[in-house]
Amino acid sequence: MPNRLFQGIINQMREVLDRTIGVVDESGTVIACSELGQIGEARKGIISAGVFSGAQICVDNCTYMPVAAASSGARPV
């Protein structure tokens, strides 16, 4: 259920953003993405990089930020 919610939001954002955006779950699997072919893909290295530590992290030219950090006033770049 949350996957469909995230995908709906991303589909709306895709129209105004000129970048690929997505959501990964706690196992590092893409559960929603503006590039539909990436859904279900396991993102290697993001868990060990500490992506869920609360900070913005860059891994393999992708920037990750926990949703909780975004809702606390931080803005994704």
Buried (B, 14 or more C-beta within 10 A) or exposed (E): EEEEEBBEEBEEEBEEEEEEBBBBEEEBEBBBBBEEEBBEBEBEEBBEBEBBEEEBBEBEEEEBBBEEBEEEEBEEE
